[in-house]
């Protein structure tokens, strides 16, 4: 369900680390960064509406 560091971001929006709950904003095409907590899995919590379609 989540995305791992190094994967390409499929949708622009806000993502949250499932481990430490840090929130980041990414644009489609970006690579998911490694989270500061080490082993992070990013989960989409709010899509960016402007580029959703
Ligand atoms: Zn984290």
mmCIF file of the protein (N, C-alpha, C, O) and its ligand, coordinates in Angstrom:
data_MODEL
# 
_entry.id   MODEL 
# 
loop_
_entity.id 
_entity.type 
_entity.pdbx_number_of_molecules 
1 polymer     1 
2 non-polymer 1 
# 
_entity_poly.entity_id                      1 
_entity_poly.type                           'polypeptide(L)' 
_entity_poly.nstd_linkage                   no 
_entity_poly.nstd_monomer                   no 
_entity_poly.pdbx_seq_one_letter_code       
;(UNK)(UNK)(UNK)(UNK)(UNK)(UNK)(UNK)(UNK)(UNK)(UNK)(UNK)(UNK)(UNK)(UNK)(UNK)(UNK)
(UNK)(UNK)(UNK)(UNK)(UNK)(UNK)(UNK)(UNK)(UNK)(UNK)(UNK)(UNK)(UNK)(UNK)(UNK)(UNK)
(UNK)(UNK)(UNK)(UNK)(UNK)(UNK)(UNK)(UNK)(UNK)(UNK)(UNK)(UNK)(UNK)(UNK)(UNK)(UNK)
(UNK)(UNK)(UNK)(UNK)(UNK)
;
_entity_poly.pdbx_seq_one_letter_code_can   XXXXXXXXXXXXXXXXXXXXXXXXXXXXXXXXXXXXXXXXXXXXXXXXXXXXX 
_entity_poly.pdbx_strand_id                 A 
# 
loop_
_entity_poly_seq.entity_id 
_entity_poly_seq.num 
_entity_poly_seq.mon_id 
_entity_poly_seq.hetero 
1 1  UNK n 
1 2  UNK n 
1 3  UNK n 
1 4  UNK n 
1 5  UNK n 
1 6  UNK n 
1 7  UNK n 
1 8  UNK n 
1 9  UNK n 
1 10 UNK n 
1 11 UNK n 
1 12 UNK n 
1 13 UNK n 
1 14 UNK n 
1 15 UNK n 
1 16 UNK n 
1 17 UNK n 
1 18 UNK n 
1 19 UNK n 
1 20 UNK n 
1 21 UNK n 
1 22 UNK n 
1 23 UNK n 
1 24 UNK n 
1 25 UNK n 
1 26 UNK n 
1 27 UNK n 
1 28 UNK n 
1 29 UNK n 
1 30 UNK n 
1 31 UNK n 
1 32 UNK n 
1 33 UNK n 
1 34 UNK n 
1 35 UNK n 
1 36 UNK n 
1 37 UNK n 
1 38 UNK n 
1 39 UNK n 
1 40 UNK n 
1 41 UNK n 
1 42 UNK n 
1 43 UNK n 
1 44 UNK n 
1 45 UNK n 
1 46 UNK n 
1 47 UNK n 
1 48 UNK n 
1 49 UNK n 
1 50 UNK n 
1 51 UNK n 
1 52 UNK n 
1 53 UNK n 
# 
loop_
_struct_asym.id 
_struct_asym.entity_id 
A 1 
B 2 
# 
loop_
_chem_comp.id 
_chem_comp.type 
_chem_comp.mon_nstd_flag 
UNK 'L-peptide linking' . 
ZN  non-polymer         . 
# 
_pdbx_entity_nonpoly.entity_id   2 
_pdbx_entity_nonpoly.name        ? 
_pdbx_entity_nonpoly.comp_id     ZN 
# 
_pdbx_nonpoly_scheme.asym_id         B 
_pdbx_nonpoly_scheme.entity_id       2 
_pdbx_nonpoly_scheme.mon_id          ZN 
_pdbx_nonpoly_scheme.ndb_seq_num     1 
_pdbx_nonpoly_scheme.pdb_seq_num     101 
_pdbx_nonpoly_scheme.auth_seq_num    101 
_pdbx_nonpoly_scheme.pdb_mon_id      ZN 
_pdbx_nonpoly_scheme.auth_mon_id     ZN 
_pdbx_nonpoly_scheme.pdb_strand_id   A 
_pdbx_nonpoly_scheme.pdb_ins_code    . 
# 
loop_
_atom_site.group_PDB 
_atom_site.id 
_atom_site.type_symbol 
_atom_site.label_atom_id 
_atom_site.label_alt_id 
_atom_site.label_comp_id 
_atom_site.label_asym_id 
_atom_site.label_entity_id 
_atom_site.label_seq_id 
_atom_site.pdbx_PDB_ins_code 
_atom_site.Cartn_x 
_atom_site.Cartn_y 
_atom_site.Cartn_z 
_atom_site.occupancy 
_atom_site.B_iso_or_equiv 
_atom_site.pdbx_formal_charge 
_atom_site.auth_seq_id 
_atom_site.auth_comp_id 
_atom_site.auth_asym_id 
_atom_site.auth_atom_id 
_atom_site.pdbx_PDB_model_num 
ATOM   1   N  N  . UNK A 1 1  ? 0.832  -1.197 0.000   1.00 0.00 ? 1   UNK A N  1 
ATOM   2   C  CA . UNK A 1 1  ? 0.000  0.000  0.000   1.00 0.00 ? 1   UNK A CA 1 
ATOM   3   C  C  . UNK A 1 1  ? 0.871  1.254  0.000   1.00 0.00 ? 1   UNK A C  1 
ATOM   4   O  O  . UNK A 1 1  ? 0.511  2.259  -0.613  1.00 0.00 ? 1   UNK A O  1 
ATOM   5   N  N  . UNK A 1 2  ? 2.022  1.200  0.688   1.00 0.00 ? 2   UNK A N  1 
ATOM   6   C  CA . UNK A 1 2  ? 2.882  2.374  0.768   1.00 0.00 ? 2   UNK A CA 1 
ATOM   7   C  C  . UNK A 1 2  ? 3.945  2.396  -0.315  1.00 0.00 ? 2   UNK A C  1 
ATOM   8   O  O  . UNK A 1 2  ? 4.045  1.490  -1.142  1.00 0.00 ? 2   UNK A O  1 
ATOM   9   N  N  . UNK A 1 3  ? 4.740  3.466  -0.282  1.00 0.00 ? 3   UNK A N  1 
ATOM   10  C  CA . UNK A 1 3  ? 5.829  3.617  -1.248  1.00 0.00 ? 3   UNK A CA 1 
ATOM   11  C  C  . UNK A 1 3  ? 7.158  3.668  -0.508  1.00 0.00 ? 3   UNK A C  1 
ATOM   12  O  O  . UNK A 1 3  ? 7.254  4.201  0.597   1.00 0.00 ? 3   UNK A O  1 
ATOM   13  N  N  . UNK A 1 4  ? 8.172  3.106  -1.139  1.00 0.00 ? 4   UNK A N  1 
ATOM   14  C  CA . UNK A 1 4  ? 9.475  3.034  -0.490  1.00 0.00 ? 4   UNK A CA 1 
ATOM   15  C  C  . UNK A 1 4  ? 10.447 4.047  -1.091  1.00 0.00 ? 4   UNK A C  1 
ATOM   16  O  O  . UNK A 1 4  ? 10.294 4.453  -2.243  1.00 0.00 ? 4   UNK A O  1 
ATOM   17  N  N  . UNK A 1 5  ? 11.447 4.452  -0.308  1.00 0.00 ? 5   UNK A N  1 
ATOM   18  C  CA . UNK A 1 5  ? 12.460 5.397  -0.800  1.00 0.00 ? 5   UNK A CA 1 
ATOM   19  C  C  . UNK A 1 5  ? 13.091 4.908  -2.090  1.00 0.00 ? 5   UNK A C  1 
ATOM   20  O  O  . UNK A 1 5  ? 13.478 3.745  -2.206  1.00 0.00 ? 5   UNK A O  1 
ATOM   21  N  N  . UNK A 1 6  ? 13.192 5.823  -3.076  1.00 0.00 ? 6   UNK A N  1 
ATOM   22  C  CA . UNK A 1 6  ? 13.780 5.464  -4.365  1.00 0.00 ? 6   UNK A CA 1 
ATOM   23  C  C  . UNK A 1 6  ? 12.727 5.234  -5.430  1.00 0.00 ? 6   UNK A C  1 
ATOM   24  O  O  . UNK A 1 6  ? 13.009 5.320  -6.625  1.00 0.00 ? 6   UNK A O  1 
ATOM   25  N  N  . UNK A 1 7  ? 11.512 4.939  -4.990  1.00 0.00 ? 7   UNK A N  1 
ATOM   26  C  CA . UNK A 1 7  ? 10.427 4.774  -5.953  1.00 0.00 ? 7   UNK A CA 1 
ATOM   27  C  C  . UNK A 1 7  ? 10.008 6.133  -6.494  1.00 0.00 ? 7   UNK A C  1 
ATOM   28  O  O  . UNK A 1 7  ? 10.185 7.155  -5.831  1.00 0.00 ? 7   UNK A O  1 
ATOM   29  N  N  . UNK A 1 8  ? 9.452  6.139  -7.697  1.00 0.00 ? 8   UNK A N  1 
ATOM   30  C  CA . UNK A 1 8  ? 8.947  7.384  -8.249  1.00 0.00 ? 8   UNK A CA 1 
ATOM   31  C  C  . UNK A 1 8  ? 7.559  7.679  -7.716  1.00 0.00 ? 8   UNK A C  1 
ATOM   32  O  O  . UNK A 1 8  ? 6.719  6.792  -7.566  1.00 0.00 ? 8   UNK A O  1 
ATOM   33  N  N  . UNK A 1 9  ? 7.349  8.961  -7.433  1.00 0.00 ? 9   UNK A N  1 
ATOM   34  C  CA . UNK A 1 9  ? 6.059  9.406  -6.914  1.00 0.00 ? 9   UNK A CA 1 
ATOM   35  C  C  . UNK A 1 9  ? 5.012  9.393  -8.031  1.00 0.00 ? 9   UNK A C  1 
ATOM   36  O  O  . UNK A 1 9  ? 5.176  10.105 -9.022  1.00 0.00 ? 9   UNK A O  1 
ATOM   37  N  N  . UNK A 1 10 ? 3.942  8.605  -7.900  1.00 0.00 ? 10  UNK A N  1 
ATOM   38  C  CA . UNK A 1 10 ? 2.935  8.497  -8.955  1.00 0.00 ? 10  UNK A CA 1 
ATOM   39  C  C  . UNK A 1 10 ? 1.914  9.633  -8.952  1.00 0.00 ? 10  UNK A C  1 
ATOM   40  O  O  . UNK A 1 10 ? 1.335  9.955  -9.990  1.00 0.00 ? 10  UNK A O  1 
ATOM   41  N  N  . UNK A 1 11 ? 1.694  10.242 -7.778  1.00 0.00 ? 11  UNK A N  1 
ATOM   42  C  CA . UNK A 1 11 ? 0.712  11.321 -7.667  1.00 0.00 ? 11  UNK A CA 1 
ATOM   43  C  C  . UNK A 1 11 ? 1.279  12.450 -6.822  1.00 0.00 ? 11  UNK A C  1 
ATOM   44  O  O  . UNK A 1 11 ? 1.858  12.211 -5.763  1.00 0.00 ? 11  UNK A O  1 
ATOM   45  N  N  . UNK A 1 12 ? 1.112  13.676 -7.291  1.00 0.00 ? 12  UNK A N  1 
ATOM   46  C  CA . UNK A 1 12 ? 1.497  14.820 -6.473  1.00 0.00 ? 12  UNK A CA 1 
ATOM   47  C  C  . UNK A 1 12 ? 0.589  14.887 -5.250  1.00 0.00 ? 12  UNK A C  1 
ATOM   48  O  O  . UNK A 1 12 ? -0.604 14.594 -5.334  1.00 0.00 ? 12  UNK A O  1 
ATOM   49  N  N  . UNK A 1 13 ? 1.164  15.274 -4.119  1.00 0.00 ? 13  UNK A N  1 
ATOM   50  C  CA . UNK A 1 13 ? 0.349  15.397 -2.919  1.00 0.00 ? 13  UNK A CA 1 
ATOM   51  C  C  . UNK A 1 13 ? 1.169  15.277 -1.652  1.00 0.00 ? 13  UNK A C  1 
ATOM   52  O  O  . UNK A 1 13 ? 2.400  15.307 -1.678  1.00 0.00 ? 13  UNK A O  1 
ATOM   53  N  N  . UNK A 1 14 ? 0.458  15.141 -0.540  1.00 0.00 ? 14  UNK A N  1 
ATOM   54  C  CA . UNK A 1 14 ? 1.101  15.004 0.753   1.00 0.00 ? 14  UNK A CA 1 
ATOM   55  C  C  . UNK A 1 14 ? 1.212  13.532 1.128   1.00 0.00 ? 14  UNK A C  1 
ATOM   56  O  O  . UNK A 1 14 ? 0.264  12.760 0.987   1.00 0.00 ? 14  UNK A O  1 
ATOM   57  N  N  . UNK A 1 15 ? 2.385  13.172 1.603   1.00 0.00 ? 15  UNK A N  1 
ATOM   58  C  CA . UNK A 1 15 ? 2.627  11.794 2.010   1.00 0.00 ? 15  UNK A CA 1 
ATOM   59  C  C  . UNK A 1 15 ? 3.069  11.752 3.462   1.00 0.00 ? 15  UNK A C  1 
ATOM   60  O  O  . UNK A 1 15 ? 3.679  12.700 3.956   1.00 0.00 ? 15  UNK A O  1 
ATOM   61  N  N  . UNK A 1 16 ? 2.766  10.665 4.141   1.00 0.00 ? 16  UNK A N  1 
ATOM   62  C  CA . UNK A 1 16 ? 3.157  10.519 5.540   1.00 0.00 ? 16  UNK A CA 1 
ATOM   63  C  C  . UNK A 1 16 ? 3.913  9.217  5.725   1.00 0.00 ? 16  UNK A C  1 
ATOM   64  O  O  . UNK A 1 16 ? 3.556  8.177  5.172   1.00 0.00 ? 16  UNK A O  1 
ATOM   65  N  N  . UNK A 1 17 ? 4.980  9.310  6.530   1.00 0.00 ? 17  UNK A N  1 
ATOM   66  C  CA . UNK A 1 17 ? 5.747  8.119  6.865   1.00 0.00 ? 17  UNK A CA 1 
ATOM   67  C  C  . UNK A 1 17 ? 4.918  7.239  7.804   1.00 0.00 ? 17  UNK A C  1 
ATOM   68  O  O  . UNK A 1 17 ? 4.422  7.702  8.832   1.00 0.00 ? 17  UNK A O  1 
ATOM   69  N  N  . UNK A 1 18 ? 4.778  5.976  7.436   1.00 0.00 ? 18  UNK A N  1 
ATOM   70  C  CA . UNK A 1 18 ? 3.967  5.062  8.238   1.00 0.00 ? 18  UNK A CA 1 
ATOM   71  C  C  . UNK A 1 18 ? 4.635  4.755  9.566   1.00 0.00 ? 18  UNK A C  1 
ATOM   72  O  O  . UNK A 1 18 ? 3.983  4.304  10.508  1.00 0.00 ? 18  UNK A O  1 
ATOM   73  N  N  . UNK A 1 19 ? 5.941  5.002  9.640   1.00 0.00 ? 19  UNK A N  1 
ATOM   74  C  CA . UNK A 1 19 ? 6.689  4.670  10.855  1.00 0.00 ? 19  UNK A CA 1 
ATOM   75  C  C  . UNK A 1 19 ? 6.690  5.816  11.873  1.00 0.00 ? 19  UNK A C  1 
ATOM   76  O  O  . UNK A 1 19 ? 6.327  5.622  13.034  1.00 0.00 ? 19  UNK A O  1 
ATOM   77  N  N  . UNK A 1 20 ? 7.108  7.031  11.423  1.00 0.00 ? 20  UNK A N  1 
ATOM   78  C  CA . UNK A 1 20 ? 7.243  8.142  12.373  1.00 0.00 ? 20  UNK A CA 1 
ATOM   79  C  C  . UNK A 1 20 ? 6.220  9.253  12.127  1.00 0.00 ? 20  UNK A C  1 
ATOM   80  O  O  . UNK A 1 20 ? 6.177  10.232 12.873  1.00 0.00 ? 20  UNK A O  1 
ATOM   81  N  N  . UNK A 1 21 ? 5.410  9.108  11.100  1.00 0.00 ? 21  UNK A N  1 
ATOM   82  C  CA . UNK A 1 21 ? 4.329  10.044 10.801  1.00 0.00 ? 21  UNK A CA 1 
ATOM   83  C  C  . UNK A 1 21 ? 4.791  11.417 10.319  1.00 0.00 ? 21  UNK A C  1 
ATOM   84  O  O  . UNK A 1 21 ? 4.027  12.382 10.358  1.00 0.00 ? 21  UNK A O  1 
ATOM   85  N  N  . UNK A 1 22 ? 6.028  11.500 9.871   1.00 0.00 ? 22  UNK A N  1 
ATOM   86  C  CA . UNK A 1 22 ? 6.501  12.727 9.256   1.00 0.00 ? 22  UNK A CA 1 
ATOM   87  C  C  . UNK A 1 22 ? 5.733  12.952 7.952   1.00 0.00 ? 22  UNK A C  1 
ATOM   88  O  O  . UNK A 1 22 ? 5.503  12.016 7.185   1.00 0.00 ? 22  UNK A O  1 
ATOM   89  N  N  . UNK A 1 23 ? 5.340  14.207 7.712   1.00 0.00 ? 23  UNK A N  1 
ATOM   90  C  CA . UNK A 1 23 ? 4.624  14.512 6.485   1.00 0.00 ? 23  UNK A CA 1 
ATOM   91  C  C  . UNK A 1 23 ? 5.505  15.278 5.520   1.00 0.00 ? 23  UNK A C  1 
ATOM   92  O  O  . UNK A 1 23 ? 6.239  16.185 5.913   1.00 0.00 ? 23  UNK A O  1 
ATOM   93  N  N  . UNK A 1 24 ? 5.424  14.895 4.231   1.00 0.00 ? 24  UNK A N  1 
ATOM   94  C  CA . UNK A 1 24 ? 6.183  15.590 3.195   1.00 0.00 ? 24  UNK A CA 1 
ATOM   95  C  C  . UNK A 1 24 ? 5.260  15.865 2.013   1.00 0.00 ? 24  UNK A C  1 
ATOM   96  O  O  . UNK A 1 24 ? 4.195  15.263 1.876   1.00 0.00 ? 24  UNK A O  1 
ATOM   97  N  N  . UNK A 1 25 ? 5.703  16.797 1.161   1.00 0.00 ? 25  UNK A N  1 
ATOM   98  C  CA . UNK A 1 25 ? 4.949  17.093 -0.053  1.00 0.00 ? 25  UNK A CA 1 
ATOM   99  C  C  . UNK A 1 25 ? 5.814  16.721 -1.245  1.00 0.00 ? 25  UNK A C  1 
ATOM   100 O  O  . UNK A 1 25 ? 6.980  17.106 -1.323  1.00 0.00 ? 25  UNK A O  1 
ATOM   101 N  N  . UNK A 1 26 ? 5.237  15.973 -2.168  1.00 0.00 ? 26  UNK A N  1 
ATOM   102 C  CA . UNK A 1 26 ? 5.987  15.541 -3.343  1.00 0.00 ? 26  UNK A CA 1 
ATOM   103 C  C  . UNK A 1 26 ? 5.221  15.848 -4.615  1.00 0.00 ? 26  UNK A C  1 
ATOM   104 O  O  . UNK A 1 26 ? 3.992  15.925 -4.626  1.00 0.00 ? 26  UNK A O  1 
ATOM   105 N  N  . UNK A 1 27 ? 5.979  16.020 -5.685  1.00 0.00 ? 27  UNK A N  1 
ATOM   106 C  CA . UNK A 1 27 ? 5.398  16.239 -7.003  1.00 0.00 ? 27  UNK A CA 1 
ATOM   107 C  C  . UNK A 1 27 ? 5.567  14.969 -7.815  1.00 0.00 ? 27  UNK A C  1 
ATOM   108 O  O  . UNK A 1 27 ? 6.570  14.268 -7.688  1.00 0.00 ? 27  UNK A O  1 
ATOM   109 N  N  . UNK A 1 28 ? 4.587  14.680 -8.642  1.00 0.00 ? 28  UNK A N  1 
ATOM   110 C  CA . UNK A 1 28 ? 4.635  13.481 -9.476  1.00 0.00 ? 28  UNK A CA 1 
ATOM   111 C  C  . UNK A 1 28 ? 5.949  13.433 -10.256 1.00 0.00 ? 28  UNK A C  1 
ATOM   112 O  O  . UNK A 1 28 ? 6.341  14.422 -10.874 1.00 0.00 ? 28  UNK A O  1 
ATOM   113 N  N  . UNK A 1 29 ? 6.615  12.306 -10.228 1.00 0.00 ? 29  UNK A N  1 
ATOM   114 C  CA . UNK A 1 29 ? 7.882  12.149 -10.926 1.00 0.00 ? 29  UNK A CA 1 
ATOM   115 C  C  . UNK A 1 29 ? 9.084  12.239 -9.994  1.00 0.00 ? 29  UNK A C  1 
ATOM   116 O  O  . UNK A 1 29 ? 10.174 11.772 -10.325 1.00 0.00 ? 29  UNK A O  1 
ATOM   117 N  N  . UNK A 1 30 ? 8.873  12.853 -8.804  1.00 0.00 ? 30  UNK A N  1 
ATOM   118 C  CA . UNK A 1 30 ? 9.955  12.888 -7.812  1.00 0.00 ? 30  UNK A CA 1 
ATOM   119 C  C  . UNK A 1 30 ? 10.228 11.484 -7.286  1.00 0.00 ? 30  UNK A C  1 
ATOM   120 O  O  . UNK A 1 30 ? 9.370  10.604 -7.346  1.00 0.00 ? 30  UNK A O  1 
ATOM   121 N  N  . UNK A 1 31 ? 11.435 11.293 -6.773  1.00 0.00 ? 31  UNK A N  1 
ATOM   122 C  CA . UNK A 1 31 ? 11.722 10.044 -6.075  1.00 0.00 ? 31  UNK A CA 1 
ATOM   123 C  C  . UNK A 1 31 ? 11.398 10.210 -4.596  1.00 0.00 ? 31  UNK A C  1 
ATOM   124 O  O  . UNK A 1 31 ? 11.657 11.264 -4.014  1.00 0.00 ? 31  UNK A O  1 
ATOM   125 N  N  . UNK A 1 32 ? 10.841 9.185  -3.997  1.00 0.00 ? 32  UNK A N  1 
ATOM   126 C  CA . UNK A 1 32 ? 10.590 9.248  -2.559  1.00 0.00 ? 32  UNK A CA 1 
ATOM   127 C  C  . UNK A 1 32 ? 11.925 9.269  -1.825  1.00 0.00 ? 32  UNK A C  1 
ATOM   128 O  O  . UNK A 1 32 ? 12.793 8.441  -2.101  1.00 0.00 ? 32  UNK A O  1 
ATOM   129 N  N  . UNK A 1 33 ? 12.096 10.190 -0.908  1.00 0.00 ? 33  UNK A N  1 
ATOM   130 C  CA . UNK A 1 33 ? 13.357 10.279 -0.164  1.00 0.00 ? 33  UNK A CA 1 
ATOM   131 C  C  . UNK A 1 33 ? 13.370 9.285  0.992   1.00 0.00 ? 33  UNK A C  1 
ATOM   132 O  O  . UNK A 1 33 ? 12.315 8.830  1.434   1.00 0.00 ? 33  UNK A O  1 
ATOM   133 N  N  . UNK A 1 34 ? 14.560 8.948  1.482   1.00 0.00 ? 34  UNK A N  1 
ATOM   134 C  CA . UNK A 1 34 ? 14.617 8.147  2.701   1.00 0.00 ? 34  UNK A CA 1 
ATOM   135 C  C  . UNK A 1 34 ? 14.154 9.001  3.880   1.00 0.00 ? 34  UNK A C  1 
ATOM   136 O  O  . UNK A 1 34 ? 14.532 10.167 3.990   1.00 0.00 ? 34  UNK A O  1 
ATOM   137 N  N  . UNK A 1 35 ? 13.356 8.436  4.740   1.00 0.00 ? 35  UNK A N  1 
ATOM   138 C  CA . UNK A 1 35 ? 12.883 9.199  5.893   1.00 0.00 ? 35  UNK A CA 1 
ATOM   139 C  C  . UNK A 1 35 ? 13.978 9.277  6.953   1.00 0.00 ? 35  UNK A C  1 
ATOM   140 O  O  . UNK A 1 35 ? 14.862 8.422  7.016   1.00 0.00 ? 35  UNK A O  1 
ATOM   141 N  N  . UNK A 1 36 ? 13.903 10.325 7.789   1.00 0.00 ? 36  UNK A N  1 
ATOM   142 C  CA . UNK A 1 36 ? 14.909 10.514 8.833   1.00 0.00 ? 36  UNK A CA 1 
ATOM   143 C  C  . UNK A 1 36 ? 14.868 9.391  9.872   1.00 0.00 ? 36  UNK A C  1 
ATOM   144 O  O  . UNK A 1 36 ? 15.833 9.178  10.606  1.00 0.00 ? 36  UNK A O  1 
ATOM   145 N  N  . UNK A 1 37 ? 13.741 8.676  9.926   1.00 0.00 ? 37  UNK A N  1 
ATOM   146 C  CA . UNK A 1 37 ? 13.629 7.615  10.917  1.00 0.00 ? 37  UNK A CA 1 
ATOM   147 C  C  . UNK A 1 37 ? 14.325 6.339  10.433  1.00 0.00 ? 37  UNK A C  1 
ATOM   148 O  O  . UNK A 1 37 ? 14.432 5.366  11.179  1.00 0.00 ? 37  UNK A O  1 
ATOM   149 N  N  . UNK A 1 38 ? 14.799 6.348  9.174   1.00 0.00 ? 38  UNK A N  1 
ATOM   150 C  CA . UNK A 1 38 ? 15.507 5.185  8.672   1.00 0.00 ? 38  UNK A CA 1 
ATOM   151 C  C  . UNK A 1 38 ? 14.659 4.370  7.730   1.00 0.00 ? 38  UNK A C  1 
ATOM   152 O  O  . UNK A 1 38 ? 14.732 4.543  6.514   1.00 0.00 ? 38  UNK A O  1 
ATOM   153 N  N  . UNK A 1 39 ? 13.866 3.494  8.272   1.00 0.00 ? 39  UNK A N  1 
ATOM   154 C  CA . UNK A 1 39 ? 13.039 2.625  7.443   1.00 0.00 ? 39  UNK A CA 1 
ATOM   155 C  C  . UNK A 1 39 ? 11.654 3.220  7.326   1.00 0.00 ? 39  UNK A C  1 
ATOM   156 O  O  . UNK A 1 39 ? 10.796 3.002  8.180   1.00 0.00 ? 39  UNK A O  1 
ATOM   157 N  N  . UNK A 1 40 ? 11.445 3.973  6.262   1.00 0.00 ? 40  UNK A N  1 
ATOM   158 C  CA . UNK A 1 40 ? 10.150 4.627  6.104   1.00 0.00 ? 40  UNK A CA 1 
ATOM   159 C  C  . UNK A 1 40 ? 9.349  4.061  4.968   1.00 0.00 ? 40  UNK A C  1 
ATOM   160 O  O  . UNK A 1 40 ? 9.901  3.607  3.966   1.00 0.00 ? 40  UNK A O  1 
ATOM   161 N  N  . UNK A 1 41 ? 8.055  4.087  5.122   1.00 0.00 ? 41  UNK A N  1 
ATOM   162 C  CA . UNK A 1 41 ? 7.159  3.743  4.028   1.00 0.00 ? 41  UNK A CA 1 
ATOM   163 C  C  . UNK A 1 41 ? 6.184  4.904  3.892   1.00 0.00 ? 41  UNK A C  1 
ATOM   164 O  O  . UNK A 1 41 ? 5.492  5.258  4.847   1.00 0.00 ? 41  UNK A O  1 
ATOM   165 N  N  . UNK A 1 42 ? 6.132  5.493  2.707   1.00 0.00 ? 42  UNK A N  1 
ATOM   166 C  CA . UNK A 1 42 ? 5.320  6.691  2.508   1.00 0.00 ? 42  UNK A CA 1 
ATOM   167 C  C  . UNK A 1 42 ? 3.916  6.337  2.063   1.00 0.00 ? 42  UNK A C  1 
ATOM   168 O  O  . UNK A 1 42 ? 3.720  5.506  1.177   1.00 0.00 ? 42  UNK A O  1 
ATOM   169 N  N  . UNK A 1 43 ? 2.945  6.977  2.687   1.00 0.00 ? 43  UNK A N  1 
ATOM   170 C  CA . UNK A 1 43 ? 1.541  6.720  2.361   1.00 0.00 ? 43  UNK A CA 1 
ATOM   171 C  C  . UNK A 1 43 ? 0.887  8.031  1.940   1.00 0.00 ? 43  UNK A C  1 
ATOM   172 O  O  . UNK A 1 43 ? 1.047  9.056  2.603   1.00 0.00 ? 43  UNK A O  1 
ATOM   173 N  N  . UNK A 1 44 ? 0.153  7.989  0.838   1.00 0.00 ? 44  UNK A N  1 
ATOM   174 C  CA . UNK A 1 44 ? -0.529 9.190  0.345   1.00 0.00 ? 44  UNK A CA 1 
ATOM   175 C  C  . UNK A 1 44 ? -1.676 9.549  1.277   1.00 0.00 ? 44  UNK A C  1 
ATOM   176 O  O  . UNK A 1 44 ? -2.570 8.737  1.517   1.00 0.00 ? 44  UNK A O  1 
ATOM   177 N  N  . UNK A 1 45 ? -1.646 10.770 1.798   1.00 0.00 ? 45  UNK A N  1 
ATOM   178 C  CA . UNK A 1 45 ? -2.725 11.167 2.698   1.00 0.00 ? 45  UNK A CA 1 
ATOM   179 C  C  . UNK A 1 45 ? -3.606 12.243 2.092   1.00 0.00 ? 45  UNK A C  1 
ATOM   180 O  O  . UNK A 1 45 ? -4.761 12.389 2.491   1.00 0.00 ? 45  UNK A O  1 
ATOM   181 N  N  . UNK A 1 46 ? -3.076 13.011 1.121   1.00 0.00 ? 46  UNK A N  1 
ATOM   182 C  CA . UNK A 1 46 ? -3.906 14.047 0.492   1.00 0.00 ? 46  UNK A CA 1 
ATOM   183 C  C  . UNK A 1 46 ? -3.371 14.372 -0.892  1.00 0.00 ? 46  UNK A C  1 
ATOM   184 O  O  . UNK A 1 46 ? -2.308 14.980 -1.017  1.00 0.00 ? 46  UNK A O  1 
ATOM   185 N  N  . UNK A 1 47 ? -4.097 13.972 -1.936  1.00 0.00 ? 47  UNK A N  1 
ATOM   186 C  CA . UNK A 1 47 ? -3.660 14.268 -3.300  1.00 0.00 ? 47  UNK A CA 1 
ATOM   187 C  C  . UNK A 1 47 ? -3.732 15.765 -3.583  1.00 0.00 ? 47  UNK A C  1 
ATOM   188 O  O  . UNK A 1 47 ? -4.550 16.490 -3.016  1.00 0.00 ? 47  UNK A O  1 
ATOM   189 N  N  . UNK A 1 48 ? -2.852 16.200 -4.473  1.00 0.00 ? 48  UNK A N  1 
ATOM   190 C  CA . UNK A 1 48 ? -2.887 17.586 -4.925  1.00 0.00 ? 48  UNK A CA 1 
ATOM   191 C  C  . UNK A 1 48 ? -3.929 17.695 -6.027  1.00 0.00 ? 48  UNK A C  1 
ATOM   192 O  O  . UNK A 1 48 ? -3.785 17.077 -7.082  1.00 0.00 ? 48  UNK A O  1 
ATOM   193 N  N  . UNK A 1 49 ? -4.969 18.468 -5.794  1.00 0.00 ? 49  UNK A N  1 
ATOM   194 C  CA . UNK A 1 49 ? -6.089 18.503 -6.728  1.00 0.00 ? 49  UNK A CA 1 
ATOM   195 C  C  . UNK A 1 49 ? -5.734 19.092 -8.082  1.00 0.00 ? 49  UNK A C  1 
ATOM   196 O  O  . UNK A 1 49 ? -6.261 18.667 -9.109  1.00 0.00 ? 49  UNK A O  1 
ATOM   197 N  N  . UNK A 1 50 ? -4.842 20.066 -8.081  1.00 0.00 ? 50  UNK A N  1 
ATOM   198 C  CA . UNK A 1 50 ? -4.507 20.756 -9.330  1.00 0.00 ? 50  UNK A CA 1 
ATOM   199 C  C  . UNK A 1 50 ? -3.981 19.803 -10.386 1.00 0.00 ? 50  UNK A C  1 
ATOM   200 O  O  . UNK A 1 50 ? -4.282 19.959 -11.570 1.00 0.00 ? 50  UNK A O  1 
ATOM   201 N  N  . UNK A 1 51 ? -3.196 18.816 -9.968  1.00 0.00 ? 51  UNK A N  1 
ATOM   202 C  CA . UNK A 1 51 ? -2.577 17.929 -10.943 1.00 0.00 ? 51  UNK A CA 1 
ATOM   203 C  C  . UNK A 1 51 ? -3.144 16.521 -10.834 1.00 0.00 ? 51  UNK A C  1 
ATOM   204 O  O  . UNK A 1 51 ? -2.543 15.558 -11.311 1.00 0.00 ? 51  UNK A O  1 
ATOM   205 N  N  . UNK A 1 52 ? -4.304 16.412 -10.203 1.00 0.00 ? 52  UNK A N  1 
ATOM   206 C  CA . UNK A 1 52 ? -4.848 15.078 -9.979  1.00 0.00 ? 52  UNK A CA 1 
ATOM   207 C  C  . UNK A 1 52 ? -5.332 14.447 -11.268 1.00 0.00 ? 52  UNK A C  1 
ATOM   208 O  O  . UNK A 1 52 ? -5.232 13.233 -11.439 1.00 0.00 ? 52  UNK A O  1 
ATOM   209 N  N  . UNK A 1 53 ? -5.862 15.263 -12.188 1.00 0.00 ? 53  UNK A N  1 
ATOM   210 C  CA . UNK A 1 53 ? -6.380 14.704 -13.439 1.00 0.00 ? 53  UNK A CA 1 
ATOM   211 C  C  . UNK A 1 53 ? -5.448 14.980 -14.605 1.00 0.00 ? 53  UNK A C  1 
ATOM   212 O  O  . UNK A 1 53 ? -5.734 14.579 -15.733 1.00 0.00 ? 53  UNK A O  1 
HETATM 213 ZN ZN . ZN  B 2 .  ? 9.798  8.102  9.174   1.00 0.00 ? 101 ZN  A ZN 1 
# 
